[in-house]
Amino acid sequence: MFIEPIVPIKEINELTKVNDISKLSNDKKNELSFKSIFNNALNNYIQAESKVDKDIYELSIGESDDVHNLMINTQKAEVSLDLVIQLRNKALDAYNEIMRMGV
């Protein structure tokens, strides 16, 4: 598992101005902030959930009978949600650990 290094504040500001990872220069691709990683995971979950909602709607009105892809998309949304929850939990654990540190 790759652990992201701590980057100086000025580099984080430069990275947050760029929304698309593909637009970053080669030396900046490895320096992503937690905010961008969390936002990407959250956006992936939102997209997966909207696809599931669309599939359920189409199935309910009879436009589609593809239950197989509905179940696959449901699992993708569930895994995406699990990732977001784990990222949140790890961030809270890190915050609590920092707060327990003595000065």
C-alpha positions as CSV (number, residue, x, y, z in Angstrom):
1,M,0.0,0.0,0.0
2,F,1.4,3.4,-1.0
3,I,1.3,6.0,1.7
4,E,0.9,9.6,0.4
5,P,3.7,12.0,1.6
6,I,2.9,15.2,3.3
7,V,3.1,18.0,0.7
8,P,3.7,21.7,1.5
9,I,0.7,24.0,1.5
10,K,1.6,25.9,-1.7
11,E,1.7,22.6,-3.6
12,I,-1.7,21.6,-2.2
13,N,-3.2,24.9,-3.4
14,E,-1.7,24.2,-6.9
15,L,-3.2,20.7,-7.0
16,T,-6.6,21.7,-5.8
17,K,-6.9,24.2,-8.7
18,V,-6.7,21.3,-11.1
19,N,-9.8,19.1,-11.0
20,D,-8.6,16.5,-13.6
21,I,-5.7,14.3,-12.7
22,S,-4.8,14.0,-16.4
23,K,-4.1,17.7,-16.5
24,L,-1.4,17.4,-13.8
25,S,2.2,17.4,-14.8
26,N,4.1,14.1,-14.5
27,D,5.9,15.1,-11.3
28,K,2.7,16.3,-9.6
29,K,0.7,13.1,-10.4
30,N,2.1,11.3,-7.3
31,E,1.4,14.3,-5.1
32,L,-2.4,14.2,-4.6
33,S,-4.0,15.6,-1.6
34,F,-6.4,13.7,0.6
35,K,-9.1,16.2,-0.4
36,S,-8.8,15.3,-4.0
37,I,-8.7,11.6,-3.3
38,F,-11.8,11.8,-1.1
39,N,-13.7,14.0,-3.6
40,N,-12.9,11.5,-6.4
41,A,-14.2,8.6,-4.3
42,L,-17.3,10.6,-3.3
43,N,-18.0,11.5,-7.0
44,N,-17.5,7.9,-8.0
45,Y,-20.1,6.8,-5.4
46,I,-22.6,9.5,-6.5
47,Q,-22.2,8.5,-10.2
48,A,-22.6,4.8,-9.3
49,E,-25.7,5.5,-7.2
50,S,-27.4,7.6,-9.9
51,K,-26.8,4.8,-12.4
52,V,-28.4,2.3,-10.0
53,D,-31.4,4.7,-9.5
54,K,-31.7,5.0,-13.3
55,D,-31.6,1.2,-13.7
56,I,-34.2,0.7,-11.0
57,Y,-36.5,3.3,-12.5
58,E,-36.2,1.7,-16.0
59,L,-36.9,-1.8,-14.5
60,S,-39.9,-0.5,-12.6
61,I,-41.6,1.1,-15.6
62,G,-40.8,-1.9,-17.9
63,E,-38.2,-0.2,-20.2
64,S,-35.6,-2.7,-19.1
65,D,-35.5,-6.3,-18.0
66,D,-31.7,-6.4,-17.4
67,V,-31.6,-7.4,-13.7
68,H,-28.1,-8.8,-14.1
69,N,-26.6,-5.4,-14.8
70,L,-28.7,-3.8,-12.1
71,M,-27.2,-6.1,-9.5
72,I,-23.7,-5.5,-10.9
73,N,-24.2,-1.7,-10.7
74,T,-25.6,-2.1,-7.2
75,Q,-22.5,-3.9,-6.0
76,K,-20.3,-1.2,-7.6
77,A,-22.2,1.4,-5.7
78,E,-21.9,-0.5,-2.5
79,V,-18.1,-0.9,-2.9
80,S,-17.8,2.8,-3.7
81,L,-19.7,3.6,-0.6
82,D,-17.5,1.3,1.5
83,L,-14.4,3.1,0.1
84,V,-15.8,6.5,1.1
85,I,-16.7,5.2,4.6
86,Q,-13.2,3.7,5.0
87,L,-11.5,6.9,3.9
88,R,-13.6,8.9,6.3
89,N,-12.8,6.4,9.1
90,K,-9.1,6.5,8.4
91,A,-9.1,10.3,8.4
92,L,-11.0,10.4,11.7
93,D,-8.6,7.9,13.2
94,A,-5.6,10.0,12.1
95,Y,-7.2,13.1,13.5
96,N,-7.8,11.4,16.8
97,E,-4.3,10.1,16.9
98,I,-2.9,13.6,16.3
99,M,-5.1,15.0,19.1
100,R,-3.8,12.4,21.5
101,M,-0.2,13.4,20.8
102,G,1.6,15.2,23.6
103,V,3.2,18.6,22.8
